[in-house]
Amino acid sequence: MQHTQNLVHGAGLGLRRSFLEEAINAPLQNVSFYEVAPENWMTIGGKLGKQFRQMTERDAFICHGLSLSIGSTDPLDEDFVRNLKSFMQQHQIKFYSEHLSYCSHQGHLYDLMPIPFTAEAVQHVAKRIRRVQDILEQKIAIENVSYYAAPGQEMSEIDFFNAVIAEADCDVLIDINNIYVNSVNHQYDAEQFLQAIPAERISYAHIAGHYVEAEDFLVDTHGAEVIDPVWQLLGKAYQLYGVFPTLLERDFNIPSVAELQREVSTIQTIQNAWQSHHEQLSA
C-alpha cells in the first residue's frame, strides 16, 4: 500500500472559492500544490466544476477531509469513502488526510470533537482508519487536532496520537499551529511534542493563524496571520526531520491573494534555509 510521502513538494495553499478565478487566470507562482475539502467539491457541477477541473489538470492537489468522523461510534460512511476514491481518481488527486477527531454522534455535530485519550479509543479509531485505507487502496495521513477539553483521559495527547498512528499503520499530517495552540492551552512543551512525532510517517504539514482569547487560551480559527512562534516551530520541525511539504490554511477573514502568497513565500524561505543547512551538513 503506497505511502503518502513525496507525492507533493514545497509550499502549498488551501484553495478557496473566493480566489479560484484569480488562481485560474494567473497561476500562483510560489504555490507548489493545493488542498481542498472533498466534501465542498465532490458534487459541484456547472461553471465551478469546470473551473475546478481546470485547476486539477494544471496543478497538484491533495484532499483534506472534514466529515469522515474517524473517531465516531456511528457506522463508518463507506459510501462517502468510495465516492471520495472516484473523485480522487477523476482529478488525479495525490492523497487524502483527515483529523484525529469526530464530528458526528447520531447526527452531525458541525464541529471537530476530541476523541477520549484511551486504549479502547486507540483500537476503535485505528480499525476505522485501516478500513478507509483498504477502500482507498492507499495510506491516508491523520492530523493532530486542537482540543479544549480532554474527558476520560488515560494517556497524554502525544502518546494517544502515536498509538493510533502505529496501530492503524497510517501516515501523519503534522499541524504546527495545533501543536502551538495545545501547548499553550494545556501547558506542555511544544518542542517535546514535536520530537515525539514518528518522523518516517510525516507526509506534509499545515500552518495557520489562531485567535488569542486570553494569554493562556488560544482558539484555532485559521482566521489570522501565522505568528512568529509558530513560524519558529516550523523551522524546528525542519531542523529535526528535514524539509517536508507545508501548506498554509486560511478559512476566515481571507485576505488578498497577494497577502496569502506572502505567507506561502515565508514557508518557502524557511524551507530553503533549512534545505541549505542540511545540504551543508551532509557535504
Backbone torsions as a table, in degrees:
resi	resn	phi	psi	omega
1	MET	NA	128.4	-170.6
2	GLN	-73.1	140.4	174.2
3	HIS	-80.7	162.1	-176.9
4	THR	-88.6	-4.7	-178.2
5	GLN	-64.8	150.1	171.3
6	ASN	64.7	16.3	178.4
7	LEU	-87.7	-24.4	170.5
8	VAL	-131.4	169.5	-179.6
9	HIS	-148.3	167.6	172.2
10	GLY	74.5	-142.3	-175.2
11	ALA	-113.1	135.4	-176.6
12	GLY	-120.7	174.5	-178.9
13	LEU	-143.8	137.3	173.5
14	GLY	-70.1	121.9	-177.7
15	LEU	-77.0	129.7	177.5
16	ARG	-123.3	146.9	-176.6
17	ARG	-59.5	-29.1	-175.8
18	SER	-60.9	-25.3	178.8
19	PHE	-124.3	18.3	-179.4
20	LEU	-58.0	-49.1	-176.5
21	GLU	-62.4	-41.8	179.3
22	GLU	-61.1	-42.2	-179.0
23	ALA	-67.9	-32.4	177.8
24	ILE	-69.7	-46.0	-174.9
25	ASN	-67.0	-36.8	179.8
26	ALA	-140.2	103.4	-178.3
27	PRO	-49.9	133.3	-179.8
28	LEU	-74.5	107.5	-167.1
29	GLN	-55.8	-38.4	-173.5
30	ASN	-95.6	9.7	179.0
31	VAL	-99.6	114.1	-177.4
32	SER	-84.9	-26.0	179.4
33	PHE	-156.5	160.7	178.9
34	TYR	-120.0	158.4	176.4
35	GLU	-129.1	140.3	175.6
36	VAL	-133.6	153.3	169.1
37	ALA	-81.1	116.0	-174.8
38	PRO	-58.5	-32.9	-179.8
39	GLU	-56.9	-29.7	-177.4
40	ASN	-83.3	-9.5	-172.5
41	TRP	-128.8	-16.9	-172.7
42	MET	-62.0	-33.3	-174.7
43	THR	-106.7	9.5	-175.2
44	ILE	-83.3	128.3	174.7
45	GLY	-117.8	-155.8	174.9
46	GLY	61.2	-151.0	-175.0
47	LYS	-60.9	-46.3	-178.9
48	LEU	-60.7	-42.2	178.9
49	GLY	-60.8	-42.3	178.5
50	LYS	-65.5	-40.6	179.1
51	GLN	-64.2	-40.8	178.7
52	PHE	-62.9	-42.2	178.5
53	ARG	-60.5	-40.7	176.7
54	GLN	-57.2	-43.5	-178.2
55	MET	-67.0	-44.6	-175.8
56	THR	-72.3	-23.7	175.6
57	GLU	-73.5	-25.3	-174.9
58	ARG	-99.4	-36.2	-170.4
59	ASP	-119.4	159.6	175.2
60	ALA	-78.5	136.2	-178.3
61	PHE	-129.4	149.2	168.3
62	ILE	-131.1	159.9	179.2
63	CYS	-108.3	137.3	175.3
64	HIS	-125.7	108.4	-172.0
65	GLY	-75.2	155.3	179.3
66	LEU	-118.7	-22.9	-165.2
67	SER	-126.5	8.7	-177.9
68	LEU	-65.7	-28.6	176.6
69	SER	55.7	57.3	-171.1
70	ILE	-63.3	-24.0	-178.8
71	GLY	-96.4	2.2	-175.2
72	SER	-73.2	157.9	172.1
73	THR	-90.5	-6.2	173.1
74	ASP	-66.3	154.8	177.6
75	PRO	-57.6	144.2	177.6
76	LEU	-64.5	135.1	-178.4
77	ASP	-82.1	83.6	-175.6
78	GLU	-70.7	-27.8	176.3
79	ASP	-62.7	-42.3	177.5
80	PHE	-59.8	-43.7	-177.7
81	VAL	-63.8	-39.8	178.3
82	ARG	-66.8	-40.8	176.5
83	ASN	-64.0	-38.5	177.5
84	LEU	-61.2	-42.8	179.6
85	LYS	-59.5	-44.4	178.7
86	SER	-63.8	-43.4	-179.9
87	PHE	-60.9	-43.6	-179.6
88	MET	-66.2	-39.5	178.2
89	GLN	-66.7	-42.2	-178.3
90	GLN	-60.4	-37.0	-175.3
91	HIS	-107.5	11.8	-178.3
92	GLN	50.2	43.5	-179.4
93	ILE	-80.0	133.1	-166.9
94	LYS	-67.9	-48.5	179.2
95	PHE	-164.0	-177.4	-170.4
96	TYR	-131.9	139.8	174.8
97	SER	-130.4	159.5	178.6
98	GLU	-145.9	167.6	-179.7
99	HIS	-87.9	144.3	173.2
100	LEU	-82.2	78.0	-176.0
101	SER	-162.0	-172.2	171.9
102	TYR	-139.4	154.1	-179.0
103	CYS	-137.2	19.2	176.7
104	SER	-147.6	143.4	171.3
105	HIS	-154.3	99.8	-172.9
106	GLN	52.7	46.3	-178.0
107	GLY	130.8	167.3	-174.6
108	HIS	-83.2	140.2	-177.1
109	LEU	-101.0	-11.5	178.7
110	TYR	58.3	27.9	172.7
111	ASP	-157.6	158.4	178.9
112	LEU	-93.5	113.3	-174.4
113	MET	-100.0	146.0	-179.6
114	PRO	-74.6	139.8	175.6
115	ILE	-81.4	137.7	177.0
116	PRO	-57.9	137.1	-177.8
117	PHE	-82.0	76.4	-177.9
118	THR	-129.1	159.5	179.1
119	ALA	-63.8	-36.6	179.3
120	GLU	-63.6	-42.1	179.6
121	ALA	-65.5	-35.3	177.8
122	VAL	-56.2	-50.7	-178.1
123	GLN	-63.1	-44.6	-177.6
124	HIS	-61.5	-49.1	-176.4
125	VAL	-69.3	-43.7	-177.5
126	ALA	-60.8	-39.2	179.4
127	LYS	-62.5	-40.4	179.9
128	ARG	-69.4	-39.3	177.7
129	ILE	-62.9	-44.1	179.7
130	ARG	-60.0	-39.1	179.5
131	ARG	-64.4	-43.1	178.1
132	VAL	-60.9	-44.2	-179.9
133	GLN	-63.7	-36.7	177.8
134	ASP	-63.3	-43.7	-178.9
135	ILE	-68.1	-44.6	-178.1
136	LEU	-74.7	-18.8	-176.6
137	GLU	60.5	35.0	172.9
138	GLN	-161.0	159.3	176.0
139	LYS	-65.3	150.1	169.0
140	ILE	-115.3	163.5	177.0
141	ALA	-106.8	137.2	-179.8
142	ILE	-110.8	135.5	-173.9
143	GLU	-101.1	135.4	169.4
144	ASN	-67.6	133.6	-173.0
145	VAL	-110.2	160.1	170.7
146	SER	-80.6	147.4	178.6
147	TYR	-148.1	156.0	-173.0
148	TYR	-119.3	-7.5	174.4
149	ALA	-151.0	151.5	-179.7
150	ALA	-130.7	78.9	-178.6
151	PRO	-68.4	143.1	174.6
152	GLY	61.0	35.9	-173.2
153	GLN	-73.9	122.2	176.8
154	GLU	-106.2	-19.8	-177.5
155	MET	-146.0	168.9	-179.5
156	SER	-73.2	163.1	179.3
157	GLU	-56.9	-47.7	-176.5
158	ILE	-66.9	-37.6	178.1
159	ASP	-66.4	-39.4	177.6
160	PHE	-64.9	-48.5	-179.5
161	PHE	-57.1	-50.1	-177.4
162	ASN	-65.0	-35.6	179.1
163	ALA	-65.2	-42.3	178.7
164	VAL	-63.3	-46.9	-177.4
165	ILE	-60.3	-44.4	-178.6
166	ALA	-67.4	-45.5	-176.9
167	GLU	-67.0	-36.0	-179.0
168	ALA	-83.8	-16.8	-173.5
169	ASP	51.3	55.7	178.8
170	CYS	-118.7	179.4	179.7
171	ASP	-97.8	177.4	-173.6
172	VAL	-121.2	130.6	164.6
173	LEU	-102.4	113.1	-174.7
174	ILE	-94.9	117.3	179.3
175	ASP	-97.0	109.1	-173.9
176	ILE	-67.7	-41.3	-180.0
177	ASN	-65.3	-39.1	179.4
178	ASN	-63.4	-38.0	176.8
179	ILE	-61.3	-45.4	-178.5
180	TYR	-64.3	-48.9	-179.5
181	VAL	-57.7	-48.5	-179.2
182	ASN	-65.6	-35.0	-178.6
183	SER	-65.1	-34.0	176.8
184	VAL	-75.8	-48.6	-174.8
185	ASN	-68.3	-32.7	-175.8
186	HIS	-114.3	9.8	172.4
187	GLN	53.5	57.0	170.1
188	TYR	-125.8	170.9	-176.6
189	ASP	-86.3	115.6	-175.8
190	ALA	-61.9	-39.0	-178.5
191	GLU	-68.1	-37.1	177.2
192	GLN	-63.2	-41.3	177.1
193	PHE	-59.4	-47.3	-179.6
194	LEU	-58.5	-41.7	-177.7
195	GLN	-67.0	-19.8	-177.7
196	ALA	-92.6	-3.9	179.0
197	ILE	-68.6	136.5	177.2
198	PRO	-70.1	100.1	-169.9
199	ALA	-54.7	-40.7	-173.5
200	GLU	-68.9	-11.0	-178.6
201	ARG	-101.4	-4.7	-177.0
202	ILE	-68.6	121.5	178.5
203	SER	-98.1	-43.4	175.5
204	TYR	-164.7	178.4	-177.5
205	ALA	-130.3	156.5	168.8
206	HIS	-109.2	146.3	169.8
207	ILE	-137.5	143.1	-174.1
208	ALA	-159.4	174.8	174.4
209	GLY	-98.4	169.8	179.6
210	HIS	-143.8	175.6	-178.8
211	TYR	-110.1	133.4	179.4
212	VAL	-92.9	103.5	178.2
213	GLU	-76.9	-42.5	177.2
214	ALA	-155.4	171.4	-177.1
215	GLU	-56.0	-35.1	-177.6
216	ASP	-112.1	21.1	179.3
217	PHE	-146.0	107.9	-180.0
218	LEU	-109.5	146.7	178.9
219	VAL	-118.5	126.7	-176.7
220	ASP	-78.2	93.3	-173.2
221	THR	-104.7	-21.8	-170.9
222	HIS	57.0	32.1	-175.0
223	GLY	-119.9	15.7	-177.8
224	ALA	-147.2	175.1	176.4
225	GLU	-67.7	153.1	174.1
226	VAL	-69.3	136.1	-178.6
227	ILE	-94.6	161.3	-174.8
228	ASP	-53.9	-46.0	-179.3
229	PRO	-59.9	-29.2	178.8
230	VAL	-75.7	-40.6	173.6
231	TRP	-58.7	-42.3	-179.3
232	GLN	-64.1	-36.7	178.3
233	LEU	-67.3	-34.7	175.4
234	LEU	-62.9	-45.3	176.6
235	GLY	-58.1	-39.4	178.4
236	LYS	-63.4	-39.7	179.0
237	ALA	-63.2	-42.5	177.4
238	TYR	-65.3	-37.2	178.7
239	GLN	-61.4	-40.9	-178.3
240	LEU	-73.8	-42.4	-165.0
241	TYR	-121.7	1.9	-172.0
242	GLY	82.9	172.8	-175.3
243	VAL	-82.1	130.5	175.6
244	PHE	-125.4	160.4	-180.0
245	PRO	-56.8	140.2	-176.5
246	THR	-138.9	133.6	-172.7
247	LEU	-120.3	134.9	175.7
248	LEU	-83.8	125.7	175.2
249	GLU	-103.7	131.6	173.5
250	ARG	-144.7	112.4	-173.3
251	ASP	-109.3	-25.0	-178.0
252	PHE	-131.9	162.8	-178.6
253	ASN	47.6	47.4	-173.3
254	ILE	-68.7	121.5	-177.1
255	PRO	-82.9	-170.2	178.4
256	SER	-65.2	159.1	176.7
257	VAL	-59.1	-37.6	179.3
258	ALA	-59.7	-40.4	179.7
259	GLU	-68.1	-42.0	177.2
260	LEU	-62.4	-42.3	179.7
261	GLN	-63.6	-33.9	178.1
262	ARG	-61.8	-41.6	179.5
263	GLU	-70.9	-36.9	176.1
264	VAL	-62.6	-37.7	177.9
265	SER	-64.1	-33.4	176.9
266	THR	-63.7	-41.1	175.6
267	ILE	-57.3	-49.0	-178.5
268	GLN	-59.6	-41.3	-179.2
269	THR	-61.5	-44.6	180.0
270	ILE	-67.6	-39.7	177.6
271	GLN	-61.0	-46.3	-177.6
272	ASN	-63.9	-40.1	179.7
273	ALA	-61.8	-44.3	-178.4
274	TRP	-75.8	-30.9	175.5
275	GLN	-61.8	-46.6	178.4
276	SER	-61.7	-41.4	-179.6
277	HIS	-60.5	-47.3	-179.6
278	HIS	-65.1	-37.3	179.3
279	GLU	-66.0	-39.1	177.9
280	GLN	-64.2	-40.1	-178.9
281	LEU	-65.4	-35.2	-175.8
282	SER	-91.6	-4.7	-179.2
283	ALA	-70.0	NA	NA
